[in-house]
Amino acid sequence: MGLKTYIVEDNATIRDNLIATLEELVGIDAVGMAETENEAKDWLRKQDHSWDLAIVDLFLKQGSGLGVLEACRNREPRKKVIVLSNYATTDIRKRCAQLGVDAVFDKSNEIDALVDYCLAQLPAAAGP
């Protein structure tokens, strides 16, 4: 069983390509997706047991990924939340760290680092 991953991304092309890439290279199990802040927060709250990793974009059709990150602050320590954004500036990285994000990756040049991060999470997702 792969890393149960929830994707918060409003661009369908990016989302589909990301899922395909991570399924092939990491073996993730995409358990759900959202295009808006409210949809993501609602799913993450109701499906708390159903995910290991959430990948969140910051700019969404409604709301912001920052609101999703805030909603994940009190998650179990084994659950990882990462940001994948075109705006991974120093200020954004600091704000994400303040919200308890585990990692931030730039869509344009850090996909390999994202894959490596996901691969490193596989042993934790497998459990004892």
C-alpha positions as CSV (number, residue, x, y, z in Angstrom):
1,M,0.0,0.0,0.0
2,G,1.3,3.4,-1.0
3,L,1.6,6.7,0.8
4,K,-2.1,7.9,1.2
5,T,-1.9,11.3,-0.3
6,Y,-4.4,14.1,-0.5
7,I,-3.8,16.8,-3.2
8,V,-5.0,20.4,-2.9
9,E,-4.5,21.9,-6.3
10,D,-7.0,23.8,-8.5
11,N,-5.2,23.4,-11.8
12,A,-6.5,20.1,-13.2
13,T,-3.5,19.6,-15.6
14,I,-0.9,20.2,-12.8
15,R,-2.9,18.0,-10.4
16,D,-3.2,15.1,-12.9
17,N,0.4,15.3,-13.9
18,L,1.5,15.4,-10.2
19,I,-0.6,12.4,-9.3
20,A,0.7,10.4,-12.3
21,T,4.3,11.3,-11.5
22,L,4.1,10.5,-7.8
23,E,2.1,7.3,-8.5
24,E,4.8,6.1,-10.9
25,L,7.9,7.3,-9.0
26,V,6.8,6.9,-5.4
27,G,3.8,4.6,-5.5
28,I,1.5,7.1,-3.7
29,D,-2.2,6.2,-3.3
30,A,-4.1,9.4,-4.2
31,V,-7.0,9.3,-1.7
32,G,-8.6,12.5,-2.7
33,M,-8.3,16.0,-4.1
34,A,-9.7,19.5,-3.7
35,E,-9.7,22.7,-5.7
36,T,-10.8,25.0,-2.9
37,E,-9.9,25.8,0.7
38,N,-13.3,24.9,2.1
39,E,-13.5,21.6,0.3
40,A,-10.0,20.7,1.5
41,K,-10.6,21.6,5.1
42,D,-13.9,19.7,5.2
43,W,-12.4,16.6,3.7
44,L,-9.2,16.6,5.9
45,R,-11.4,17.1,9.0
46,K,-13.8,14.3,8.1
47,Q,-11.2,11.9,6.8
48,D,-8.6,12.4,9.4
49,H,-7.7,8.6,9.4
50,S,-7.6,8.4,5.6
51,W,-4.3,10.2,4.7
52,D,-0.6,10.2,5.4
53,L,0.5,13.2,3.3
54,A,-1.2,16.4,2.1
55,I,0.3,18.3,-0.8
56,V,-1.2,21.9,-0.8
57,D,-0.9,24.7,-3.4
58,L,-1.3,28.2,-2.0
59,F,-3.5,29.8,-4.6
60,L,-6.8,28.0,-5.0
61,K,-10.2,28.6,-6.8
62,Q,-11.6,29.7,-3.5
63,G,-9.7,30.7,-0.4
64,S,-6.1,30.0,0.1
65,G,-3.8,27.1,0.8
66,L,-2.7,29.0,3.9
67,G,-6.2,28.3,5.4
68,V,-5.8,24.6,4.6
69,L,-2.4,24.7,6.4
70,E,-3.9,26.4,9.4
71,A,-6.6,23.6,9.6
72,C,-3.8,21.0,9.6
73,R,-1.8,22.4,12.5
74,N,-3.1,19.9,15.1
75,R,-2.7,16.8,13.0
76,E,-1.0,13.6,14.2
77,P,2.8,13.9,14.1
78,R,3.0,11.0,11.5
79,K,0.9,13.0,9.0
80,K,2.9,15.3,6.8
81,V,1.8,18.4,5.1
82,I,3.8,20.0,2.4
83,V,3.4,23.0,0.1
84,L,4.0,22.8,-3.7
85,S,3.8,26.3,-5.1
86,N,5.1,28.5,-7.9
87,Y,5.6,31.1,-5.1
88,A,8.0,29.4,-2.8
89,T,9.7,32.6,-1.8
90,T,11.7,33.1,1.4
91,D,8.7,34.9,3.0
92,I,6.3,32.1,2.0
93,R,8.6,29.5,3.3
94,K,8.8,31.3,6.7
95,R,5.0,31.7,6.9
96,C,4.6,28.0,6.0
97,A,7.0,27.0,8.8
98,Q,5.0,29.1,11.2
99,L,2.0,27.1,10.2
100,G,3.7,23.8,10.9
101,V,4.3,22.7,7.4
102,D,6.9,19.9,7.0
103,A,8.4,21.1,3.7
104,V,7.9,23.6,0.9
105,F,8.8,22.8,-2.8
106,D,8.8,25.1,-5.8
107,K,6.7,23.7,-8.7
108,S,9.2,24.9,-11.3
109,N,12.5,23.5,-10.0
110,E,12.0,21.3,-6.9
111,I,10.0,18.3,-8.2
112,D,12.9,15.9,-7.7
113,A,13.2,17.1,-4.1
114,L,9.5,16.5,-3.7
115,V,9.8,13.0,-5.0
116,D,12.8,12.3,-2.7
117,Y,10.8,13.7,0.3
118,C,7.8,11.4,-0.6
119,L,10.1,8.4,-0.9
120,A,11.5,9.2,2.6
121,Q,8.0,9.1,4.0
122,L,7.2,5.6,2.8
123,P,8.6,3.7,5.9
124,A,6.6,5.9,8.3
125,A,3.4,5.4,6.3
126,A,3.9,1.6,6.4
127,G,3.7,1.7,10.2
128,P,5.1,-0.8,12.7
